[in-house]
Amino acid sequence: MRKTFGADVRRERTARRISQDELAARCRLNPRTIAKIEAGEIGIRTETLDRIQRAIGCTFDNGATEKPKLKEKERRQ
């Protein structure tokens, strides 16, 4: 799923003529992180997905996000 999601991000980004550096700046992420996402090397958190969707101007729905890890205190509630 990561590779599919990464390919989707790359396709939408390039269709809008946005560079990886520009997308990274819009999302407040490191350009290398964008490269890793597009290569399918890493999953992303929901918050990062939201940033990318807003920056590109589209939505993705393929389950490539990772659930945020809960802190010990949050797990007990």
NORVEN-V418676 format. One record per residue. N is the residue number from 1. SS is DSSP state (a for helix, b for strand, c for the rest). PHI is phi in whole degrees, -180 to 180 (* if undefined). PSI is psi in whole degrees, -180 to 180 (* if undefined). Layout:
n=N ss=SS phi=PHI psi=PSI
n=N ss=SS phi=PHI psi=PSI
//
This chain:
n=1 ss=c phi=* psi=-35
n=2 ss=a phi=-60 psi=-43
n=3 ss=a phi=-66 psi=-40
n=4 ss=a phi=-63 psi=-46
n=5 ss=a phi=-62 psi=-45
n=6 ss=a phi=-60 psi=-42
n=7 ss=a phi=-65 psi=-37
n=8 ss=a phi=-64 psi=-44
n=9 ss=a phi=-62 psi=-48
n=10 ss=a phi=-60 psi=-45
n=11 ss=a phi=-61 psi=-48
n=12 ss=a phi=-67 psi=-39
n=13 ss=a phi=-64 psi=-47
n=14 ss=a phi=-71 psi=-32
n=15 ss=a phi=-63 psi=-30
n=16 ss=c phi=-96 psi=6
n=17 ss=c phi=56 psi=46
n=18 ss=c phi=-108 psi=129
n=19 ss=c phi=-77 psi=163
n=20 ss=a phi=-61 psi=-40
n=21 ss=a phi=-63 psi=-42
n=22 ss=a phi=-67 psi=-43
n=23 ss=a phi=-62 psi=-44
n=24 ss=a phi=-59 psi=-44
n=25 ss=a phi=-64 psi=-43
n=26 ss=a phi=-63 psi=-34
n=27 ss=a phi=-93 psi=-6
n=28 ss=c phi=59 psi=47
n=29 ss=c phi=-124 psi=163
n=30 ss=c phi=-74 psi=138
n=31 ss=a phi=-55 psi=-33
n=32 ss=a phi=-65 psi=-32
n=33 ss=a phi=-65 psi=-43
n=34 ss=a phi=-61 psi=-43
n=35 ss=a phi=-61 psi=-43
n=36 ss=a phi=-66 psi=-39
n=37 ss=a phi=-63 psi=-48
n=38 ss=a phi=-65 psi=-29
n=39 ss=c phi=-83 psi=-7
n=40 ss=c phi=77 psi=19
n=41 ss=c phi=-81 psi=-26
n=42 ss=c phi=-137 psi=151
n=43 ss=c phi=-89 psi=171
n=44 ss=b phi=-130 psi=159
n=45 ss=b phi=-82 psi=162
n=46 ss=a phi=-57 psi=-39
n=47 ss=a phi=-63 psi=-39
n=48 ss=a phi=-69 psi=-40
n=49 ss=a phi=-58 psi=-45
n=50 ss=a phi=-60 psi=-43
n=51 ss=a phi=-60 psi=-45
n=52 ss=a phi=-65 psi=-44
n=53 ss=a phi=-61 psi=-44
n=54 ss=a phi=-65 psi=-41
n=55 ss=a phi=-67 psi=-37
n=56 ss=a phi=-87 psi=-33
n=57 ss=c phi=90 psi=35
n=58 ss=c phi=-149 psi=175
n=59 ss=c phi=-122 psi=150
n=60 ss=c phi=-121 psi=141
n=61 ss=c phi=-143 psi=77
n=62 ss=c phi=-138 psi=14
n=63 ss=c phi=72 psi=23
n=64 ss=c phi=-86 psi=3
n=65 ss=b phi=-86 psi=154
n=66 ss=b phi=-103 psi=143
n=67 ss=c phi=-71 psi=138
n=68 ss=c phi=-65 psi=144
n=69 ss=c phi=-77 psi=132
n=70 ss=c phi=-85 psi=143
n=71 ss=c phi=-74 psi=157
n=72 ss=a phi=-52 psi=-43
n=73 ss=a phi=-63 psi=-40
n=74 ss=a phi=-69 psi=-32
n=75 ss=a phi=-67 psi=-32
n=76 ss=a phi=-77 psi=-16
n=77 ss=c phi=-77 psi=*
//
